[in-house]
């Protein structure tokens, strides 16, 4: 069992704006609601883990600016019971994202990299890492970690190799984007990654394999082949994929499992911000607690469903007892 988790990477403030429709270029759309919340891997995943189980020791590593957003992030983490081991970079603003969420809950992001762009391997306190699991992200959104490394491929891959050398398990996350950078920036880290949890689109872009058919369905054979390919690319223990339809995982030692999404009524869904991070946190929690693969996926899918009940990435989160209540109430 693993009870000490460090989450390193993007620290972001999300300004979530619910809009009546996404406008054509040059047109106007009305903002119906405005809310703030923390965002990014190091915020979302660490808060979700701390909320799932207050007995966990959770630390967040990253960089913020010397500004209101940075203070808001540090305060939110500390209030959630997360130890904030954060560097303040006065020359840069704290990273933020304007999240436009339409009536269907679909989101469009406008992101300012800010201080996150300078978070690099030198910011990891290797000599005092007090954790069983080191989770880092997002690949493709951390410029210094995405930098080329002549030996390891990327600076993040070098970082993960050094952390694994300390006997610490590793996990990484990434963002979705329309680019050809996936193979170049993601693949090097997989060889130094014990657990890898991504959505179906990201998994397809990494592997170059088709995930959805012409009708938009997710054939299980496609998912299974992509998971197998992720292990072939170097993931040491477990690869997992999440999608609106559910979650799938393949383990080198305990096989394959699938869990459908929670049957949450449409009217209970207020937004999708942070749902992927919540799924990741639930899956990592299951792994840390030595759940079998299916039970870990159930925890992941249900933690994601909790997140959907509020507009931002953290307000809907619950402890594990609350997650089980969600399962009992709605089923899969």
C-alpha positions as protocol buffer text, in pm:
chain_id: "A"
residue {
  index: 1
  type: UNK
  ca { x: 0 y: 0 z: 0 }
}
residue {
  index: 2
  type: UNK
  ca { x: 126 y: 349 z: -91 }
}
residue {
  index: 3
  type: UNK
  ca { x: 17 y: 646 z: 120 }
}
residue {
  index: 4
  type: UNK
  ca { x: 264 y: 921 z: 23 }
}
residue {
  index: 5
  type: UNK
  ca { x: 206 y: 1086 z: -314 }
}
residue {
  index: 6
  type: UNK
  ca { x: 378 y: 1381 z: -480 }
}
residue {
  index: 7
  type: UNK
  ca { x: 209 y: 1551 z: -777 }
}
residue {
  index: 8
  type: UNK
  ca { x: 436 y: 1777 z: -983 }
}
residue {
  index: 9
  type: UNK
  ca { x: 361 y: 2008 z: -1272 }
}
residue {
  index: 10
  type: UNK
  ca { x: 96 y: 2251 z: -1387 }
}
residue {
  index: 11
  type: UNK
  ca { x: -54 y: 2485 z: -1129 }
}
residue {
  index: 12
  type: UNK
  ca { x: -333 y: 2683 z: -1293 }
}
residue {
  index: 13
  type: UNK
  ca { x: -629 y: 2902 z: -1204 }
}
residue {
  index: 14
  type: UNK
  ca { x: -934 y: 2824 z: -1417 }
}
residue {
  index: 15
  type: UNK
  ca { x: -1175 y: 3107 z: -1489 }
}
residue {
  index: 16
  type: UNK
  ca { x: -1482 y: 2907 z: -1590 }
}
residue {
  index: 17
  type: UNK
  ca { x: -1740 y: 3097 z: -1793 }
}
residue {
  index: 18
  type: UNK
  ca { x: -2066 y: 2927 z: -1884 }
}
residue {
  index: 19
  type: UNK
  ca { x: -2184 y: 3061 z: -2219 }
}
residue {
  index: 20
  type: UNK
  ca { x: -2511 y: 3022 z: -2406 }
}
residue {
  index: 21
  type: UNK
  ca { x: -2334 y: 2915 z: -2727 }
}
residue {
  index: 22
  type: UNK
  ca { x: -1990 y: 2921 z: -2884 }
}
residue {
  index: 23
  type: UNK
  ca { x: -1989 y: 3215 z: -3127 }
}
residue {
  index: 24
  type: UNK
  ca { x: -1863 y: 3223 z: -3480 }
}
residue {
  index: 25
  type: UNK
  ca { x: -1555 y: 3436 z: -3530 }
}
residue {
  index: 26
  type: UNK
  ca { x: -1643 y: 3802 z: -3487 }
}
residue {
  index: 27
  type: UNK
  ca { x: -1981 y: 3723 z: -3327 }
}
residue {
  index: 28
  type: UNK
  ca { x: -2108 y: 3760 z: -2971 }
}
residue {
  index: 29
  type: UNK
  ca { x: -2208 y: 3506 z: -2708 }
}
residue {
  index: 30
  type: UNK
  ca { x: -2351 y: 3576 z: -2363 }
}
residue {
  index: 31
  type: UNK
  ca { x: -2175 y: 3471 z: -2042 }
}
residue {
  index: 32
  type: UNK
  ca { x: -2436 y: 3318 z: -1809 }
}
residue {
  index: 33
  type: UNK
  ca { x: -2223 y: 3222 z: -1507 }
}
residue {
  index: 34
  type: UNK
  ca { x: -1866 y: 3285 z: -1386 }
}
residue {
  index: 35
  type: UNK
  ca { x: -1671 y: 3079 z: -1136 }
}
residue {
  index: 36
  type: UNK
  ca { x: -1309 y: 3035 z: -1028 }
}
residue {
  index: 37
  type: UNK
  ca { x: -1126 y: 2722 z: -942 }
}
residue {
  index: 38
  type: UNK
  ca { x: -782 y: 2569 z: -941 }
}
residue {
  index: 39
  type: UNK
  ca { x: -675 y: 2371 z: -1244 }
}
residue {
  index: 40
  type: UNK
  ca { x: -385 y: 2177 z: -1386 }
}
residue {
  index: 41
  type: UNK
  ca { x: -238 y: 1842 z: -1293 }
}
residue {
  index: 42
  type: UNK
  ca { x: -61 y: 1945 z: -973 }
}
residue {
  index: 43
  type: UNK
  ca { x: -374 y: 2119 z: -841 }
}
residue {
  index: 44
  type: UNK
  ca { x: -655 y: 1895 z: -960 }
}
residue {
  index: 45
  type: UNK
  ca { x: -499 y: 1555 z: -901 }
}
residue {
  index: 46
  type: UNK
  ca { x: -350 y: 1642 z: -563 }
}
residue {
  index: 47
  type: UNK
  ca { x: -676 y: 1793 z: -432 }
}
residue {
  index: 48
  type: UNK
  ca { x: -876 y: 1493 z: -560 }
}
residue {
  index: 49
  type: UNK
  ca { x: -639 y: 1249 z: -386 }
}
residue {
  index: 50
  type: UNK
  ca { x: -649 y: 1444 z: -60 }
}
residue {
  index: 51
  type: UNK
  ca { x: -1029 y: 1461 z: -79 }
}
residue {
  index: 52
  type: UNK
  ca { x: -1058 y: 1087 z: -146 }
}
residue {
  index: 53
  type: UNK
  ca { x: -864 y: 997 z: 165 }
}
residue {
  index: 54
  type: UNK
  ca { x: -753 y: 1246 z: 429 }
}
residue {
  index: 55
  type: UNK
  ca { x: -501 y: 994 z: 565 }
}
residue {
  index: 56
  type: UNK
  ca { x: -291 y: 1024 z: 249 }
}
residue {
  index: 57
  type: UNK
  ca { x: 18 y: 1245 z: 255 }
}
residue {
  index: 58
  type: UNK
  ca { x: -13 y: 1452 z: -63 }
}
residue {
  index: 59
  type: UNK
  ca { x: 238 y: 1711 z: -183 }
}
residue {
  index: 60
  type: UNK
  ca { x: 209 y: 1944 z: -484 }
}
residue {
  index: 61
  type: UNK
  ca { x: 522 y: 2071 z: -663 }
}
residue {
  index: 62
  type: UNK
  ca { x: 527 y: 2353 z: -916 }
}
residue {
  index: 63
  type: UNK
  ca { x: 573 y: 2722 z: -986 }
}
residue {
  index: 64
  type: UNK
  ca { x: 341 y: 3020 z: -949 }
}
residue {
  index: 65
  type: UNK
  ca { x: 379 y: 3394 z: -983 }
}
residue {
  index: 66
  type: UNK
  ca { x: 382 y: 3647 z: -700 }
}
residue {
  index: 67
  type: UNK
  ca { x: 22 y: 3747 z: -764 }
}
residue {
  index: 68
  type: UNK
  ca { x: -338 y: 3694 z: -657 }
}
residue {
  index: 69
  type: UNK
  ca { x: -376 y: 3375 z: -863 }
}
residue {
  index: 70
  type: UNK
  ca { x: -63 y: 3225 z: -704 }
}
residue {
  index: 71
  type: UNK
  ca { x: -187 y: 3304 z: -355 }
}
residue {
  index: 72
  type: UNK
  ca { x: -526 y: 3157 z: -441 }
}
residue {
  index: 73
  type: UNK
  ca { x: -362 y: 2830 z: -553 }
}
residue {
  index: 74
  type: UNK
  ca { x: -148 y: 2800 z: -241 }
}
residue {
  index: 75
  type: UNK
  ca { x: -444 y: 2874 z: -17 }
}
residue {
  index: 76
  type: UNK
  ca { x: -669 y: 2625 z: -194 }
}
residue {
  index: 77
  type: UNK
  ca { x: -411 y: 2347 z: -171 }
}
residue {
  index: 78
  type: UNK
  ca { x: -344 y: 2408 z: 197 }
}
residue {
  index: 79
  type: UNK
  ca { x: -718 y: 2420 z: 272 }
}
residue {
  index: 80
  type: UNK
  ca { x: -757 y: 2084 z: 96 }
}
residue {
  index: 81
  type: UNK
  ca { x: -485 y: 1929 z: 312 }
}
residue {
  index: 82
  type: UNK
  ca { x: -222 y: 1926 z: 37 }
}
residue {
  index: 83
  type: UNK
  ca { x: 133 y: 2030 z: 125 }
}
residue {
  index: 84
  type: UNK
  ca { x: 225 y: 2308 z: -120 }
}
residue {
  index: 85
  type: UNK
  ca { x: 597 y: 2283 z: -198 }
}
residue {
  index: 86
  type: UNK
  ca { x: 580 y: 2563 z: -452 }
}
residue {
  index: 87
  type: UNK
  ca { x: 836 y: 2802 z: -600 }
}
residue {
  index: 88
  type: UNK
  ca { x: 726 y: 3164 z: -645 }
}
residue {
  index: 89
  type: UNK
  ca { x: 858 y: 3313 z: -971 }
}
residue {
  index: 90
  type: UNK
  ca { x: 810 y: 3690 z: -935 }
}
residue {
  index: 91
  type: UNK
  ca { x: 900 y: 3770 z: -1297 }
}
residue {
  index: 92
  type: UNK
  ca { x: 613 y: 3563 z: -1442 }
}
residue {
  index: 93
  type: UNK
  ca { x: 237 y: 3552 z: -1380 }
}
residue {
  index: 94
  type: UNK
  ca { x: 68 y: 3244 z: -1241 }
}
residue {
  index: 95
  type: UNK
  ca { x: -63 y: 3030 z: -1523 }
}
residue {
  index: 96
  type: UNK
  ca { x: -435 y: 3070 z: -1592 }
}
residue {
  index: 97
  type: UNK
  ca { x: -697 y: 2937 z: -1831 }
}
residue {
  index: 98
  type: UNK
  ca { x: -1021 y: 3093 z: -1949 }
}
residue {
  index: 99
  type: UNK
  ca { x: -1256 y: 2797 z: -1982 }
}
residue {
  index: 100
  type: UNK
  ca { x: -1561 y: 2855 z: -2200 }
}
residue {
  index: 101
  type: UNK
  ca { x: -1828 y: 2595 z: -2123 }
}
residue {
  index: 102
  type: UNK
  ca { x: -2135 y: 2581 z: -2349 }
}
residue {
  index: 103
  type: UNK
  ca { x: -2485 y: 2453 z: -2272 }
}
residue {
  index: 104
  type: UNK
  ca { x: -2378 y: 2095 z: -2352 }
}
residue {
  index: 105
  type: UNK
  ca { x: -2084 y: 2114 z: -2113 }
}
residue {
  index: 106
  type: UNK
  ca { x: -1830 y: 2113 z: -2397 }
}
residue {
  index: 107
  type: UNK
  ca { x: -1527 y: 2325 z: -2314 }
}
residue {
  index: 108
  type: UNK
  ca { x: -1291 y: 2550 z: -2508 }
}
residue {
  index: 109
  type: UNK
  ca { x: -968 y: 2663 z: -2341 }
}
residue {
  index: 110
  type: UNK
  ca { x: -763 y: 2983 z: -2372 }
}
residue {
  index: 111
  type: UNK
  ca { x: -443 y: 2926 z: -2179 }
}
residue {
  index: 112
  type: UNK
  ca { x: -156 y: 3146 z: -2056 }
}
residue {
  index: 113
  type: UNK
  ca { x: 149 y: 2932 z: -1969 }
}
residue {
  index: 114
  type: UNK
  ca { x: 304 y: 3183 z: -1729 }
}
residue {
  index: 115
  type: UNK
  ca { x: 523 y: 3043 z: -1450 }
}
residue {
  index: 116
  type: UNK
  ca { x: 450 y: 2682 z: -1549 }
}
residue {
  index: 117
  type: UNK
  ca { x: 668 y: 2726 z: -1857 }
}
residue {
  index: 118
  type: UNK
  ca { x: 980 y: 2750 z: -1639 }
}
residue {
  index: 119
  type: UNK
  ca { x: 909 y: 2450 z: -1413 }
}
residue {
  index: 120
  type: UNK
  ca { x: 1191 y: 2206 z: -1488 }
}
residue {
  index: 121
  type: UNK
  ca { x: 1400 y: 1916 z: -1355 }
}
residue {
  index: 122
  type: UNK
  ca { x: 1603 y: 2148 z: -1131 }
}
residue {
  index: 123
  type: UNK
  ca { x: 1284 y: 2226 z: -936 }
}
residue {
  index: 124
  type: UNK
  ca { x: 1239 y: 1866 z: -818 }
}
residue {
  index: 125
  type: UNK
  ca { x: 1380 y: 1825 z: -462 }
}
residue {
  index: 126
  type: UNK
  ca { x: 1523 y: 1477 z: -528 }
}
residue {
  index: 127
  type: UNK
  ca { x: 1714 y: 1464 z: -199 }
}
residue {
  index: 128
  type: UNK
  ca { x: 1398 y: 1516 z: 6 }
}
residue {
  index: 129
  type: UNK
  ca { x: 1126 y: 1348 z: -199 }
}
residue {
  index: 130
  type: UNK
  ca { x: 914 y: 1178 z: 66 }
}
residue {
  index: 131
  type: UNK
  ca { x: 674 y: 975 z: -144 }
}
residue {
  index: 132
  type: UNK
  ca { x: 587 y: 628 z: -270 }
}
residue {
  index: 133
  type: UNK
  ca { x: 439 y: 761 z: -595 }
}
residue {
  index: 134
  type: UNK
  ca { x: 549 y: 1056 z: -811 }
}
residue {
  index: 135
  type: UNK
  ca { x: 285 y: 1178 z: -1059 }
}
residue {
  index: 136
  type: UNK
  ca { x: 380 y: 1447 z: -1313 }
}
residue {
  index: 137
  type: UNK
  ca { x: 194 y: 1644 z: -1579 }
}
residue {
  index: 138
  type: UNK
  ca { x: 106 y: 1779 z: -1813 }
}
residue {
  index: 139
  type: UNK
  ca { x: 334 y: 1670 z: -2094 }
}
residue {
  index: 140
  type: UNK
  ca { x: 287 y: 1916 z: -2387 }
}
residue {
  index: 141
  type: UNK
  ca { x: 215 y: 2203 z: -2145 }
}
residue {
  index: 142
  type: UNK
  ca { x: 542 y: 2228 z: -1946 }
}
residue {
  index: 143
  type: UNK
  ca { x: 793 y: 2390 z: -2179 }
}
residue {
  index: 144
  type: UNK
  ca { x: 1103 y: 2321 z: -1969 }
}
residue {
  index: 145
  type: UNK
  ca { x: 1006 y: 1959 z: -1900 }
}
residue {
  index: 146
  type: UNK
  ca { x: 924 y: 1912 z: -2269 }
}
residue {
  index: 147
  type: UNK
  ca { x: 1271 y: 2033 z: -2371 }
}
residue {
  index: 148
  type: UNK
  ca { x: 1483 y: 1792 z: -2573 }
}
residue {
  index: 149
  type: UNK
  ca { x: 1734 y: 1576 z: -2388 }
}
residue {
  index: 150
  type: UNK
  ca { x: 2009 y: 1407 z: -2591 }
}
residue {
  index: 151
  type: UNK
  ca { x: 2011 y: 1093 z: -2373 }
}
residue {
  index: 152
  type: UNK
  ca { x: 1654 y: 1048 z: -2245 }
}
residue {
  index: 153
  type: UNK
  ca { x: 1456 y: 1223 z: -2519 }
}
residue {
  index: 154
  type: UNK
  ca { x: 1300 y: 1488 z: -2297 }
}
residue {
  index: 155
  type: UNK
  ca { x: 1383 y: 1658 z: -1970 }
}
residue {
  index: 156
  type: UNK
  ca { x: 1076 y: 1498 z: -1811 }
}
residue {
  index: 157
  type: UNK
  ca { x: 1194 y: 1151 z: -1914 }
}
residue {
  index: 158
  type: UNK
  ca { x: 1528 y: 1224 z: -1746 }
}
residue {
  index: 159
  type: UNK
  ca { x: 1341 y: 1343 z: -1436 }
}
residue {
  index: 160
  type: UNK
  ca { x: 1128 y: 1028 z: -1420 }
}
residue {
  index: 161
  type: UNK
  ca { x: 1434 y: 807 z: -1464 }
}
residue {
  index: 162
  type: UNK
  ca { x: 1604 y: 978 z: -1172 }
}
residue {
  index: 163
  type: UNK
  ca { x: 1292 y: 950 z: -954 }
}
residue {
  index: 164
  type: UNK
  ca { x: 1251 y: 579 z: -1036 }
}
residue {
  index: 165
  type: UNK
  ca { x: 1615 y: 535 z: -944 }
}
residue {
  index: 166
  type: UNK
  ca { x: 1518 y: 642 z: -592 }
}
residue {
  index: 167
  type: UNK
  ca { x: 1276 y: 348 z: -570 }
}
residue {
  index: 168
  type: UNK
  ca { x: 967 y: 566 z: -624 }
}
residue {
  index: 169
  type: UNK
  ca { x: 683 y: 460 z: -857 }
}
residue {
  index: 170
  type: UNK
  ca { x: 605 y: 705 z: -1138 }
}
residue {
  index: 171
  type: UNK
  ca { x: 302 y: 818 z: -1333 }
}
residue {
  index: 172
  type: UNK
  ca { x: 249 y: 1090 z: -1596 }
}
residue {
  index: 173
  type: UNK
  ca { x: -40 y: 1278 z: -1753 }
}
residue {
  index: 174
  type: UNK
  ca { x: -72 y: 1498 z: -2062 }
}
residue {
  index: 175
  type: UNK
  ca { x: -306 y: 1739 z: -2234 }
}
residue {
  index: 176
  type: UNK
  ca { x: -506 y: 1702 z: -2552 }
}
residue {
  index: 177
  type: UNK
  ca { x: -398 y: 1920 z: -2841 }
}
residue {
  index: 178
  type: UNK
  ca { x: -411 y: 1918 z: -3218 }
}
residue {
  index: 179
  type: UNK
  ca { x: -45 y: 1867 z: -3303 }
}
residue {
  index: 180
  type: UNK
  ca { x: 215 y: 1618 z: -3419 }
}
residue {
  index: 181
  type: UNK
  ca { x: 415 y: 1646 z: -3092 }
}
residue {
  index: 182
  type: UNK
  ca { x: 272 y: 1340 z: -2916 }
}
residue {
  index: 183
  type: UNK
  ca { x: 519 y: 1080 z: -3037 }
}
residue {
  index: 184
  type: UNK
  ca { x: 820 y: 1307 z: -2988 }
}
residue {
  index: 185
  type: UNK
  ca { x: 734 y: 1439 z: -2641 }
}
residue {
  index: 186
  type: UNK
  ca { x: 526 y: 1165 z: -2479 }
}
residue {
  index: 187
  type: UNK
  ca { x: 689 y: 841 z: -2592 }
}
residue {
  index: 188
  type: UNK
  ca { x: 1029 y: 901 z: -2423 }
}
residue {
  index: 189
  type: UNK
  ca { x: 864 y: 919 z: -2078 }
}
residue {
  index: 190
  type: UNK
  ca { x: 678 y: 590 z: -2114 }
}
residue {
  index: 191
  type: UNK
  ca { x: 997 y: 389 z: -2055 }
}
residue {
  index: 192
  type: UNK
  ca { x: 1028 y: 548 z: -1710 }
}
residue {
  index: 193
  type: UNK
  ca { x: 659 y: 536 z: -1622 }
}
residue {
  index: 194
  type: UNK
  ca { x: 493 y: 272 z: -1402 }
}
residue {
  index: 195
  type: UNK
  ca { x: 134 y: 391 z: -1452 }
}
residue {
  index: 196
  type: UNK
  ca { x: -9 y: 577 z: -1752 }
}
residue {
  index: 197
  type: UNK
  ca { x: -368 y: 709 z: -1754 }
}
residue {
  index: 198
  type: UNK
  ca { x: -499 y: 911 z: -2051 }
}
residue {
  index: 199
  type: UNK
  ca { x: -814 y: 967 z: -2253 }
}
residue {
  index: 200
  type: UNK
  ca { x: -896 y: 778 z: -2570 }
}
residue {
  index: 201
  type: UNK
  ca { x: -799 y: 1061 z: -2808 }
}
residue {
  index: 202
  type: UNK
  ca { x: -458 y: 1109 z: -2646 }
}
residue {
  index: 203
  type: UNK
  ca { x: -396 y: 732 z: -2645 }
}
residue {
  index: 204
  type: UNK
  ca { x: -474 y: 714 z: -3017 }
}
residue {
  index: 205
  type: UNK
  ca { x: -242 y: 1006 z: -3098 }
}
residue {
  index: 206
  type: UNK
  ca { x: 45 y: 855 z: -2900 }
}
residue {
  index: 207
  type: UNK
  ca { x: 18 y: 511 z: -3059 }
}
residue {
  index: 208
  type: UNK
  ca { x: -93 y: 614 z: -3406 }
}
residue {
  index: 209
  type: UNK
  ca { x: -377 y: 360 z: -3384 }
}
residue {
  index: 210
  type: UNK
  ca { x: -746 y: 417 z: -3461 }
}
residue {
  index: 211
  type: UNK
  ca { x: -970 y: 429 z: -3154 }
}
residue {
  index: 212
  type: UNK
  ca { x: -1318 y: 515 z: -3283 }
}
residue {
  index: 213
  type: UNK
  ca { x: -1489 y: 366 z: -3587 }
}
residue {
  index: 214
  type: UNK
  ca { x: -1662 y: 558 z: -3867 }
}
residue {
  index: 215
  type: UNK
  ca { x: -1980 y: 584 z: -3658 }
}
residue {
  index: 216
  type: UNK
  ca { x: -1790 y: 724 z: -3358 }
}
residue {
  index: 217
  type: UNK
  ca { x: -1821 y: 405 z: -3151 }
}
residue {
  index: 218
  type: UNK
  ca { x: -1536 y: 262 z: -2940 }
}
residue {
  index: 219
  type: UNK
  ca { x: -1477 y: -100 z: -3047 }
}
residue {
  index: 220
  type: UNK
  ca { x: -1321 y: -291 z: -2758 }
}
residue {
  index: 221
  type: UNK
  ca { x: -1066 y: -448 z: -2990 }
}
residue {
  index: 222
  type: UNK
  ca { x: -933 y: -98 z: -3070 }
}
residue {
  index: 223
  type: UNK
  ca { x: -901 y: -5 z: -2704 }
}
residue {
  index: 224
  type: UNK
  ca { x: -734 y: -337 z: -2620 }
}
residue {
  index: 225
  type: UNK
  ca { x: -480 y: -297 z: -2900 }
}
residue {
  index: 226
  type: UNK
  ca { x: -394 y: 58 z: -2794 }
}
residue {
  index: 227
  type: UNK
  ca { x: -342 y: -53 z: -2433 }
}
residue {
  index: 228
  type: UNK
  ca { x: -116 y: -334 z: -2553 }
}
residue {
  index: 229
  type: UNK
  ca { x: 79 y: -85 z: -2762 }
}
residue {
  index: 230
  type: UNK
  ca { x: 128 y: 147 z: -2464 }
}
residue {
  index: 231
  type: UNK
  ca { x: 284 y: -141 z: -2270 }
}
residue {
  index: 232
  type: UNK
  ca { x: 500 y: -221 z: -2573 }
}
residue {
  index: 233
  type: UNK
  ca { x: 619 y: 142 z: -2572 }
}
residue {
  index: 234
  type: UNK
  ca { x: 749 y: 95 z: -2220 }
}
residue {
  index: 235
  type: UNK
  ca { x: 482 y: 148 z: -1953 }
}
residue {
  index: 236
  type: UNK
  ca { x: 603 y: -78 z: -1673 }
}
residue {
  index: 237
  type: UNK
  ca { x: 287 y: -185 z: -1491 }
}
residue {
  index: 238
  type: UNK
  ca { x: -57 y: -45 z: -1586 }
}
residue {
  index: 239
  type: UNK
  ca { x: -195 y: 153 z: -1881 }
}
residue {
  index: 240
  type: UNK
  ca { x: -548 y: 291 z: -1854 }
}
residue {
  index: 241
  type: UNK
  ca { x: -778 y: 479 z: -2092 }
}
residue {
  index: 242
  type: UNK
  ca { x: -1087 y: 682 z: -2003 }
}
residue {
  index: 243
  type: UNK
  ca { x: -1363 y: 809 z: -2230 }
}
residue {
  index: 244
  type: UNK
  ca { x: -1723 y: 925 z: -2184 }
}
residue {
  index: 245
  type: UNK
  ca { x: -1827 y: 560 z: -2222 }
}
residue {
  index: 246
  type: UNK
  ca { x: -1610 y: 430 z: -1937 }
}
residue {
  index: 247
  type: UNK
  ca { x: -1260 y: 320 z: -1838 }
}
residue {
  index: 248
  type: UNK
  ca { x: -1031 y: 39 z: -1955 }
}
residue {
  index: 249
  type: UNK
  ca { x: -703 y: -84 z: -1809 }
}
residue {
  index: 250
  type: UNK
  ca { x: -437 y: -341 z: -1892 }
}
residue {
  index: 251
  type: UNK
  ca { x: -187 y: -464 z: -1634 }
}
residue {
  index: 252
  type: UNK
  ca { x: 124 y: -667 z: -1704 }
}
residue {
  index: 253
  type: UNK
  ca { x: 44 y: -886 z: -1401 }
}
residue {
  index: 254
  type: UNK
  ca { x: -335 y: -882 z: -1351 }
}
residue {
  index: 255
  type: UNK
  ca { x: -483 y: -869 z: -1700 }
}
residue {
  index: 256
  type: UNK
  ca { x: -751 y: -650 z: -1853 }
}
residue {
  index: 257
  type: UNK
  ca { x: -1064 y: -482 z: -1716 }
}
residue {
  index: 258
  type: UNK
  ca { x: -1344 y: -248 z: -1827 }
}
residue {
  index: 259
  type: UNK
  ca { x: -1593 y: -43 z: -1625 }
}
residue {
  index: 260
  type: UNK
  ca { x: -1868 y: 168 z: -1787 }
}
residue {
  index: 261
  type: UNK
  ca { x: -1926 y: 525 z: -1677 }
}
residue {
  index: 262
  type: UNK
  ca { x: -2152 y: 605 z: -1386 }
}
residue {
  index: 263
  type: UNK
  ca { x: -2514 y: 642 z: -1501 }
}
residue {
  index: 264
  type: UNK
  ca { x: -2531 y: 1004 z: -1390 }
}
residue {
  index: 265
  type: UNK
  ca { x: -2846 y: 1187 z: -1509 }
}
residue {
  index: 266
  type: UNK
  ca { x: -2776 y: 1455 z: -1768 }
}
residue {
  index: 267
  type: UNK
  ca { x: -2934 y: 1727 z: -1554 }
}
residue {
  index: 268
  type: UNK
  ca { x: -2683 y: 1656 z: -1275 }
}
residue {
  index: 269
  type: UNK
  ca { x: -2387 y: 1740 z: -1500 }
}
residue {
  index: 270
  type: UNK
  ca { x: -2270 y: 2099 z: -1458 }
}
residue {
  index: 271
  type: UNK
  ca { x: -1934 y: 2082 z: -1636 }
}
residue {
  index: 272
  type: UNK
  ca { x: -1648 y: 1862 z: -1749 }
}
residue {
  index: 273
  type: UNK
  ca { x: -1356 y: 2068 z: -1613 }
}
residue {
  index: 274
  type: UNK
  ca { x: -1110 y: 1845 z: -1430 }
}
residue {
  index: 275
  type: UNK
  ca { x: -1295 y: 1519 z: -1494 }
}
residue {
  index: 276
  type: UNK
  ca { x: -989 y: 1357 z: -1655 }
}
residue {
  index: 277
  type: UNK
  ca { x: -772 y: 1452 z: -1357 }
}
residue {
  index: 278
  type: UNK
  ca { x: -1041 y: 1317 z: -1121 }
}
residue {
  index: 279
  type: UNK
  ca { x: -1044 y: 985 z: -1311 }
}
residue {
  index: 280
  type: UNK
  ca { x: -665 y: 975 z: -1288 }
}
residue {
  index: 281
  type: UNK
  ca { x: -674 y: 1047 z: -914 }
}
residue {
  index: 282
  type: UNK
  ca { x: -932 y: 775 z: -856 }
}
residue {
  index: 283
  type: UNK
  ca { x: -728 y: 525 z: -1053 }
}
residue {
  index: 284
  type: UNK
  ca { x: -406 y: 613 z: -871 }
}
residue {
  index: 285
  type: UNK
  ca { x: -589 y: 591 z: -539 }
}
residue {
  index: 286
  type: UNK
  ca { x: -707 y: 240 z: -630 }
}
residue {
  index: 287
  type: UNK
  ca { x: -354 y: 141 z: -728 }
}
residue {
  index: 288
  type: UNK
  ca { x: -210 y: 285 z: -406 }
}
residue {
  index: 289
  type: UNK
  ca { x: -469 y: 99 z: -200 }
}
residue {
  index: 290
  type: UNK
  ca { x: -396 y: -229 z: -383 }
}
residue {
  index: 291
  type: UNK
  ca { x: -748 y: -255 z: -531 }
}
residue {
  index: 292
  type: UNK
  ca { x: -791 y: -510 z: -807 }
}
residue {
  index: 293
  type: UNK
  ca { x: -803 y: -361 z: -1157 }
}
residue {
  index: 294
  type: UNK
  ca { x: -1182 y: -348 z: -1188 }
}
residue {
  index: 295
  type: UNK
  ca { x: -1230 y: -192 z: -844 }
}
residue {
  index: 296
  type: UNK
  ca { x: -966 y: 71 z: -926 }
}
residue {
  index: 297
  type: UNK
  ca { x: -1152 y: 156 z: -1246 }
}
residue {
  index: 298
  type: UNK
  ca { x: -1478 y: 183 z: -1052 }
}
residue {
  index: 299
  type: UNK
  ca { x: -1313 y: 429 z: -812 }
}
residue {
  index: 300
  type: UNK
  ca { x: -1177 y: 624 z: -1110 }
}
residue {
  index: 301
  type: UNK
  ca { x: -1504 y: 640 z: -1304 }
}
residue {
  index: 302
  type: UNK
  ca { x: -1700 y: 740 z: -996 }
}
residue {
  index: 303
  type: UNK
  ca { x: -1450 y: 1008 z: -888 }
}
residue {
  index: 304
  type: UNK
  ca { x: -1480 y: 1154 z: -1238 }
}
residue {
  index: 305
  type: UNK
  ca { x: -1861 y: 1148 z: -1207 }
}
residue {
  index: 306
  type: UNK
  ca { x: -1839 y: 1339 z: -877 }
}
residue {
  index: 307
  type: UNK
  ca { x: -1634 y: 1605 z: -1056 }
}
residue {
  index: 308
  type: UNK
  ca { x: -1904 y: 1644 z: -1323 }
}
residue {
  index: 309
  type: UNK
  ca { x: -2160 y: 1759 z: -1067 }
}
residue {
  index: 310
  type: UNK
  ca { x: -1997 y: 2103 z: -1032 }
}
residue {
  index: 311
  type: UNK
  ca { x: -1869 y: 2357 z: -1284 }
}
residue {
  index: 312
  type: UNK
  ca { x: -1510 y: 2369 z: -1163 }
}
residue {
  index: 313
  type: UNK
  ca { x: -1255 y: 2094 z: -1107 }
}
residue {
  index: 314
  type: UNK
  ca { x: -1276 y: 2050 z: -729 }
}
residue {
  index: 315
  type: UNK
  ca { x: -1612 y: 2145 z: -576 }
}
residue {
  index: 316
  type: UNK
  ca { x: -1780 y: 1817 z: -671 }
}
residue {
  index: 317
  type: UNK
  ca { x: -1509 y: 1591 z: -529 }
}
residue {
  index: 318
  type: UNK
  ca { x: -1590 y: 1356 z: -240 }
}
residue {
  index: 319
  type: UNK
  ca { x: -1413 y: 1118 z: -7 }
}
residue {
  index: 320
  type: UNK
  ca { x: -1409 y: 750 z: -96 }
}
residue {
  index: 321
  type: UNK
  ca { x: -1720 y: 684 z: 115 }
}
residue {
  index: 322
  type: UNK
  ca { x: -1897 y: 952 z: -88 }
}
residue {
  index: 323
  type: UNK
  ca { x: -1774 y: 793 z: -409 }
}
residue {
  index: 324
  type: UNK
  ca { x: -1927 y: 462 z: -300 }
}
residue {
  index: 325
  type: UNK
  ca { x: -2253 y: 646 z: -227 }
}
residue {
  index: 326
  type: UNK
  ca { x: -2252 y: 778 z: -583 }
}
residue {
  index: 327
  type: UNK
  ca { x: -2211 y: 423 z: -712 }
}
residue {
  index: 328
  type: UNK
  ca { x: -2498 y: 302 z: -493 }
}
residue {
  index: 329
  type: UNK
  ca { x: -2721 y: 588 z: -605 }
}
residue {
  index: 330
  type: UNK
  ca { x: -2666 y: 579 z: -979 }
}
residue {
  index: 331
  type: UNK
  ca { x: -2492 y: 256 z: -1075 }
}
residue {
  index: 332
  type: UNK
  ca { x: -2278 y: 208 z: -1384 }
}
